[in-house]
Amino acid sequence: LFLIMSQSQDLKYLPGFGSEFESEDPRCPGVLPKGQNNPQKCPYGLYAEQLSGSAFTAPRESNKRSWLYRIRPSVQHKPFSNFPSGNFTNKFVDCHPNPNQLRWHPFDIPKDSEKQDFVSGISTVCGAGDPCSRHGIGIHIYACNTSMTNKAFYNSDGDFLIVPQQGSLHIYTEFGQMHVAPNEICVIQQGIRFSVNVEGPSRGYILEVFDAHFILPNLGPIGANGLANPRDFLHPTAWYEDREEEFVIISKYQGALFSCEQGHSPFDVVGWHGNYVPYKYDLSNFMTINAVSFDHADPSIFTVLTCQSVRPGVAIADFVIFPPRWGVADHTFRPPYYHRNCMSEFMGLIHGNYEAKEEGFRPGGATLHSMMTPHGPDAKCFDMASTAELKPQRVAEGTMAFMFESSLSMAVTKWGNETCEKVDKQYYKCWGPLKKNFDPNWKPESLKGGAIENGQ
């Protein structure tokens, strides 16, 4: 167990990734049945409930499920009815395509007089696909300033990868509690109920995937270690509350929100075991791989988590970070090269200044470079990097930028295009000052002063 100090409370975590875990609330030792999952009578008079994150018949290595032993089964609630969805949507076909390079100024956090919790504070920027067919992604911003009191949320459509940018989140789940601060992430899988407490103005990013669950990328020639190491992922330990009060349960189902009421806390799981468990990860633990001879390596070397498609090596979504590191490449233009890509690239900034665009791209903002839309360093960055002394230097010191990369062509919502009023309409101008440097009279050093023969 890892013991982590969180506010005035100590939280314990189980380290590992993709493992089988088990946890009991220490107030009820022996709560997990021995030798079976579903005894005729569970210890302490609890109910056994399985939460399946994959088909029963999925191969063992990808079969996800957990057994929960709880005070009341989750089926005990009143009927669902429509709940206001606000700017939270999975409708990506109602928007006119926009192939331009897009940049957003930092998204607004609600004023103190406008109380907004985590769920009501979610707004969708862009996405692709359809949760009904279980294929696609959504990219959202959350901005909130109040906690979810006697309220819980679960996503029937897919998994959430949450990236706090401002303000820490204290997250209650059916499996226990997690404290997630900026420069950390958490993943809460499909169907898991959770509630978010905040301590003040909070903002961050959400990547939602419909197809499958996040896994660690294969390392190939890198070997057995590197990038995000499994031991650094932390899972909550069992904690329960036996509280008979009115709770609102919000469900996201087929891209719409619904709510129901129940007379008890959903966080009444006394013990659990399985491999379908939420987790958190500290981005500062990422072991960076980089070029140490020449040229700029592809950004795939910075992948923390991936959600793979049915095509080998092609991701529904990759979560990629650009952490502080050393740059030592010889004879190399070191910032990201100019690029057109068959993938869609959505970037966010947690803190600091991104190396390729130190002005304009700010923490809490975002950029989107869609399929085959060209992008790369601005003119100032190009000029500086083209003349810089190529000595070892720290790159991205004090900075953490990230990218949600997808093989899907993402549509920007009306909120992302217009309503948020954060689109930087001057973004394209950052490449305007790029000069024509072409000199047809330039010759390689080996040919200067000599005749050029046979067209060589």
Residue pairs with C-beta under 8 A, 6 or more apart in sequence:
1 12
1 13
1 14
1 237
2 12
2 13
2 14
2 15
2 234
3 10
3 11
3 12
4 10
4 11
4 12
4 13
4 179
4 234
6 170
6 177
6 179
7 170
7 179
9 177
11 176
11 177
11 178
11 179
11 236
11 237
12 237
13 178
13 234
13 235
13 236
13 237
13 280
14 21
14 23
14 234
14 235
14 236
14 237
14 277
15 231
15 232
15 233
15 234
15 235
16 230
16 231
16 233
16 235
17 216
17 230
17 231
17 233
17 279
18 215
18 216
18 230
18 275
19 230
19 275
20 273
20 274
20 275
21 235
21 273
21 274
21 275
21 277
22 32
22 271
22 272
22 273
22 274
23 175
23 176
23 236
23 237
23 238
23 271
23 272
23 273
24 30
24 31
24 32
24 238
24 270
24 271
25 31
25 238
25 239
25 240
25 270
25 271
27 240
27 270
28 43
28 44
28 270
28 271
30 43
31 43
31 44
31 46
31 69
31 238
31 270
31 271
32 43
32 69
32 271
32 272
32 273
33 39
33 42
33 43
33 48
33 69
37 48
37 50
37 67
38 48
38 50
38 67
39 48
42 48
42 69
43 69
44 69
44 270
46 69
46 70
46 71
46 270
46 271
47 69
47 70
47 71
47 72
47 73
48 67
48 68
48 69
49 67
49 68
49 69
49 70
49 73
49 74
50 65
50 66
50 67
50 68
51 65
51 66
51 67
51 68
51 174
51 191
51 192
51 274
51 276
52 64
52 65
52 276
53 64
53 65
53 66
53 189
53 190
53 191
53 213
53 276
54 62
54 63
54 64
54 65
54 213
56 63
58 64
64 189
64 213
64 274
64 275
64 276
65 274
65 275
65 276
66 175
66 272
66 273
66 274
66 275
66 276
66 277
67 272
67 273
67 274
68 174
68 269
68 272
69 269
69 270
69 271
69 272
70 174
70 240
70 268
70 269
70 270
71 240
71 242
71 264
71 268
71 270
72 264
72 268
74 193
74 266
76 262
76 264
77 249
77 260
77 261
77 262
78 260
78 261
78 262
79 260
80 251
80 258
80 259
80 260
81 258
81 259
81 260
82 256
82 257
82 258
82 259
83 250
83 257
83 258
83 259
84 120
84 257
85 256
85 257
86 120
86 122
86 123
87 122
87 123
87 124
87 413
87 415
87 419
88 119
88 122
88 123
88 124
88 140
88 252
88 257
89 124
89 138
89 255
89 413
89 415
90 124
90 127
90 130
90 131
90 136
90 138
90 157
90 254
90 255
91 255
91 413
92 126
92 127
92 128
92 129
92 136
92 410
92 411
92 413
93 411
94 414
95 411
95 412
95 413
95 414
95 417
97 411
98 370
98 412
98 417
99 370
99 373
100 373
100 428
101 367
101 368
101 369
101 373
101 374
101 375
101 427
101 428
102 367
102 368
102 369
102 370
102 412
102 423
102 424
102 427
103 360
103 361
103 365
103 366
103 367
103 368
103 423
103 424
103 427
104 125
104 365
104 366
104 367
104 416
104 420
104 422
104 423
104 424
105 362
105 365
105 422
105 423
105 424
106 203
106 362
106 363
106 364
106 365
106 422
107 123
107 141
107 143
107 203
107 364
107 365
107 366
107 420
107 422
108 143
108 420
108 422
109 143
109 144
109 145
109 166
109 201
109 202
109 203
110 116
110 121
110 143
110 144
110 145
110 201
111 145
112 145
114 145
115 145
115 146
116 143
116 144
116 145
116 146
117 144
117 146
117 147
117 148
117 151
117 196
117 198
118 142
118 144
118 148
118 153
118 169
118 196
118 198
118 202
119 148
119 151
119 153
119 250
119 257
120 144
121 142
121 143
121 144
121 145
122 140
122 141
122 142
122 206
123 140
123 141
123 142
123 143
123 415
123 416
123 420
124 138
124 139
124 140
124 413
124 415
124 416
125 139
125 140
125 141
125 346
125 366
125 368
125 412
125 413
125 415
125 416
125 420
126 138
126 139
126 346
126 368
126 410
126 411
126 412
126 413
126 416
127 136
127 137
127 138
127 139
127 208
127 410
127 411
127 413
128 136
128 137
128 344
128 406
128 408
128 409
128 410
128 411
129 135
129 136
129 137
129 210
129 408
130 136
130 210
130 255
131 157
131 158
131 210
131 254
131 255
132 254
132 255
134 158
134 210
134 211
135 210
135 211
135 316
136 210
136 211
136 316
136 408
137 207
137 208
137 209
137 210
137 316
137 317
137 404
137 406
137 408
137 410
138 158
138 206
138 207
138 208
139 205
139 206
139 207
139 208
139 346
139 404
139 410
140 205
140 206
140 208
141 203
141 204
141 205
141 206
141 366
142 162
142 202
142 203
142 204
142 205
142 206
143 202
143 203
144 196
144 198
144 202
144 203
145 198
145 200
145 201
145 202
146 198
147 195
147 196
147 197
147 198
148 195
148 196
148 197
150 245
150 246
150 247
150 248
151 195
151 247
151 248
151 249
151 250
152 172
152 193
152 194
152 195
152 247
152 248
152 249
152 250
152 266
152 267
153 193
153 194
153 195
153 196
153 249
153 250
153 251
153 252
154 191
154 192
154 193
154 194
154 249
154 250
154 251
154 252
155 188
155 190
155 191
155 208
155 252
156 190
156 191
156 251
156 252
156 253
156 254
157 190
157 208
157 210
157 252
157 253
157 254
157 255
158 190
158 208
158 209
158 210
158 211
159 187
159 188
159 189
159 190
159 208
159 209
159 213
159 214
159 307
160 187
160 188
160 189
160 206
160 207
160 208
161 185
161 186
161 187
161 206
161 207
161 208
161 209
161 214
161 305
161 319
162 169
162 180
162 185
162 186
162 187
162 188
162 204
162 205
162 206
163 185
163 204
163 205
163 206
163 207
163 348
163 350
163 402
164 180
164 181
164 182
164 184
164 185
164 202
164 203
164 204
164 350
165 182
165 203
165 204
165 205
165 348
165 349
165 350
165 351
165 363
165 364
166 182
166 201
166 202
166 203
166 204
166 363
166 364
167 182
167 198
167 199
167 200
167 201
167 202
167 203
167 204
168 179
168 180
168 181
168 182
168 198
168 199
168 202
169 179
169 180
169 181
169 186
169 196
169 197
169 198
169 202
169 204
170 177
170 178
170 179
170 180
170 196
170 197
170 198
170 199
171 177
171 178
171 179
171 180
171 186
171 188
171 194
171 195
171 196
171 197
171 278
172 194
172 195
172 196
172 197
172 267
173 188
173 192
173 193
173 194
173 236
173 267
173 278
174 192
174 193
174 194
174 266
174 267
174 269
174 272
175 192
175 235
175 236
175 238
175 269
175 272
175 277
175 278
176 236
176 237
176 238
176 239
177 236
177 239
178 186
178 234
178 236
178 278
178 280
180 186
180 280
182 204
182 350
182 351
183 282
183 283
183 284
183 350
183 351
183 400
184 280
184 281
184 282
184 283
185 280
185 281
185 283
185 304
185 319
186 278
186 279
186 280
186 281
187 214
187 278
187 279
187 280
187 305
188 194
188 278
189 213
189 276
189 278
190 213
192 278
193 249
193 266
193 267
194 278
195 267
203 364
205 348
205 366
205 402
205 404
207 317
207 319
207 404
209 307
209 316
209 317
210 316
211 307
211 309
211 316
212 307
212 308
212 316
213 307
214 305
214 306
214 307
214 319
215 305
215 306
215 307
215 308
216 227
216 228
216 230
216 305
216 306
217 227
217 300
217 303
217 305
217 306
217 318
219 225
219 226
219 227
222 289
225 287
226 287
226 289
227 286
227 287
227 289
227 301
227 302
227 303
227 304
228 281
228 285
228 286
228 287
228 304
228 305
229 285
229 287
232 281
232 282
232 285
233 279
233 280
233 281
234 279
234 280
234 281
235 277
235 278
235 279
236 277
236 278
238 269
238 270
238 271
238 272
239 267
240 267
240 268
240 269
240 270
241 265
241 267
241 268
242 264
242 265
242 268
243 264
243 265
243 268
244 263
244 264
245 263
245 264
245 265
246 261
246 262
246 263
247 261
247 262
247 263
247 264
247 265
247 266
248 259
248 260
248 261
249 259
249 260
249 261
249 262
249 266
250 257
250 258
250 259
251 257
251 258
251 259
251 260
281 304
283 304
283 321
283 323
283 400
283 402
284 323
286 302
286 304
286 321
286 323
288 301
288 302
288 323
288 325
289 297
289 301
290 297
290 301
290 325
290 326
290 327
290 328
291 297
291 328
291 329
291 332
292 328
292 329
293 329
293 330
294 329
294 330
294 331
294 332
295 329
295 332
296 329
296 332
296 333
296 334
296 335
296 336
296 337
299 320
299 322
299 336
299 403
299 405
300 318
300 320
302 320
302 321
302 322
302 323
303 318
303 319
303 320
304 319
304 320
304 321
305 318
305 319
306 315
306 317
306 318
306 319
307 315
307 316
307 317
307 318
308 314
308 315
308 316
309 315
309 316
309 407
311 407
314 407
315 343
315 405
315 406
315 407
316 406
316 407
316 408
317 404
317 405
317 406
318 403
318 404
318 405
318 406
319 402
319 403
319 404
320 402
320 403
320 404
320 405
321 400
321 401
321 402
321 403
322 354
322 355
322 396
322 399
322 400
322 401
322 402
322 403
323 396
323 400
324 394
324 395
324 396
324 397
324 398
324 399
324 400
325 394
325 395
325 396
326 392
326 393
326 394
326 395
327 334
327 392
327 393
327 394
327 395
328 392
329 390
330 390
331 390
332 390
333 385
333 386
334 385
334 388
334 390
334 395
335 355
335 356
335 377
335 381
335 382
335 385
336 355
336 356
336 376
336 377
337 376
338 374
338 375
338 376
338 377
339 374
339 375
339 376
340 372
340 373
340 374
340 375
341 369
341 371
341 372
342 371
342 372
342 407
343 371
343 405
343 406
343 407
344 368
344 369
344 370
344 371
344 405
344 406
344 407
344 408
344 409
344 410
345 367
345 368
345 369
345 375
345 403
345 404
345 405
346 366
346 367
346 368
346 403
346 404
346 405
346 406
346 410
347 354
347 361
347 366
347 367
347 368
347 369
347 401
347 402
347 403
347 404
348 365
348 366
348 401
348 402
348 403
348 404
349 361
349 362
349 363
349 364
349 365
349 366
349 399
349 400
349 401
349 402
350 363
350 400
350 401
350 402
351 363
351 398
351 399
351 400
352 363
352 396
352 397
352 398
352 399
352 400
352 401
353 361
353 398
353 399
354 361
354 396
354 399
354 401
355 381
355 395
355 396
355 399
356 376
356 377
356 378
356 381
357 377
357 378
357 381
357 430
358 380
358 381
359 378
359 380
359 430
360 378
360 424
360 427
360 430
361 367
365 422
367 427
368 410
368 412
369 375
370 409
370 410
371 409
376 382
376 431
377 385
378 430
378 431
379 430
379 431
379 432
379 433
379 434
379 435
380 433
382 434
416 423
417 423
443 452
